[in-house]
Amino acid sequence: MPNWNKKRWEVLIDILKDKEHSIGAEIGVLKGVATKQLLDNLPNLENLFLVDPWKGDEEYLKSLDDKRFVFRKNFEGFEALYQQVSSMINKNYSNRATILRMTSMEASKNVEDGKLDWYFIDADHSYEHCKQDIELWTPKVKVGGWLMGHDYSDDCWDKIGVVKAVDEIFGEVGFEVEDSVWYLQKQ
């Protein structure tokens, strides 16, 4: 029975902890909370690609209604968030992390197919972008590697697209969900 009290990074660490050497990609970094946990708790993580443009889609942010104001307000300081993550990486993890400050599509062109042992997608939650992220990054993962993402839940306004995209792409092959983290091993 899944533990719904876990944090997303705890689920990832449980999946990845026994991997001897690992190269991964975190698509959607924002504040770097999961990034720090992964780098601190996975000593065999050799390189973590951090993919995030750290900028907002102004049209999207303007479309948010009053119920979502707190969400919108949290996304006003992208440059400060980037500086915070960049400083943390440069100070503590520069030999184990690579920041790719660009869109997911741009970043995917900088990582060769079959290079990654895993990816974790927690970026734009719209159906179109989530589906695009999965399609762009799945070829980057080796057979036997892990395909993972966050916010597989239909209980919140911004997560509906994740559920639709993941179900459409992986529903037939089956995947697990724990603390709204979806995951499966690439066959």
N, C-alpha and C positions, 0 to 999 in steps of 0.2 A: 504494500500500500504506500503510495507516495507521501512524502512528508511535505505538506503545504506550508510549513513554517520556515522552511529553508530560504535563504537568500539565493539569488540567481548564481552568484559566484560559488556558493557552497555546492550547488548541483554540478557546476562545471568542474570544480576541483575534484569531486567524487568520481566523475567520469574520467578525468585526465590524470589523476594522481599517480597511477602505476605506469604511465608511459615513460620509457627511458629517455628519449629525446623527442622534443616536440617543437614544431613551428606552427603558430596559429595566427588567426586574424580576428580582431574585434572590430566589427563594422558598426559604428555608432559608439563613441567613447564618452562624449559630453564632459562630465566632471572627472572621469578616470577612477571612479570608485571600484568598479569591477576589475579594471586594469591593475590597480595596486594589489588587490587581493590575489589575483592570478599570479602576478610576478612574485609576490611574497610567499605564496603557498605552493607553487609548482617549481621547485628548484631545477627540474629538468627541462623547463621551458626555455629553449635556446633563443628564440626570437618571436616576438609578438608584434605583428603589424597592427598599428592603431590607425584606423580609417575614420576620418570625420572631417568635414569641411569647416566646422565651427562657425557656421553662419546660418541665418534663418531665411526661410522662404517667406518674404514679406507678405505675399498674397495669402499664404496659408495662415500666418499669424494674425493677419487682419480679419480673417474669416471666423476666428474663434469667438463664440458668444460669451456672455457674462459668466456662465457656469465654468467656463474654461479659462477665465481670466488669470487665475493663479498659475496655470500651465503656461500661458502666454508670457506672464511677467517673469517667470523663471528662465525664459529663453532670450532675454534682452541683453545679456552680458556675454555674448559668445567669445569675444576677444579675450576677456578676462579669464574665461574658462580654459581657452586654449593656452594662455600663458601659464595658468596654474598646472595643467597637465604637462606641458612642455618642461616647466621647471622641475616637476617631480621626476620625469623621465631622465632629464639631463643630470640631475643630482644623484639619483639612486639606481637607474636601470639603463643607462645609455648603451651598454654592451648587449642588452637583451631585448630592446624594443626599438621599433622603427616607426616614427610618426609619418603618416601619409595624410597631410592636410589637404584633402581634395574630396571630391564626391566619390561615392562607391564605384561608379562607372569608370572614372578616371583612374582610381587606385587599382582596380582589377587589371588594368592594362600593364601595371608595374609588377605584377606577381605572376610567375609562369604557372601554367597548368600542372597539376600534380605535385606542387611544391609544399602545400600545407598538410599538416596532420589533422587540422580541424579549423572550423570557423564558428564564430558566434555573432549572430545578427541581432542588433538591438538599435536600429536606426529609424528611418522614416516608417511609420506604421501603416501607411496607406497601402491598399491592395497592390496598386501598380508598382510602387517602389519596393515593397517587401518581395513581391514575385520577381522583380528585376534583380534584386540583391541575391536571392537564392539562385537564380539562373546564371548570374555573373560569377558567383563564388563557388558553386558546386564543382565545376571543372578544376578548380584550383586545389581541391582536396584529393589526396591519394585514396585509392581503393582501400577500405578498412579504416579510413579516418572517420572523424565525427562531424556531422552537420548539425548545428545547434542554433537556436534563436530564442529570444525572449518575447514575452507578452502574448503567448498563445492563450487568449482568454476573451470571452465575449461579454465580460461584465463591465467594460468601460468603453466610452466613446471612441478612444483612439486605438483600440486593439482589434476591431472588427476586421480590418484589412489583413492583419497577420493571420487570423484564423482562416479566412477565405483562401489566401495564397498558399499556406502550408497544406490545408486540406486538398486543394486542387493539385498541388505538385506531389505530395507524399501520402495522401490519404489511402491510396491503394496498397502501398508497400508497408504501411504501418510505421508509427513513430510513438515514442513515449512522451509523456508530459509530467513534469514535476515542478512545482512552484511557477507555473506558467512558462517554464522553459521546455521547448520542444526539442527533441534530439533523436537521431538515428545514426547508425553506422552505414557508411557508404559501401555499397556492394559492387 
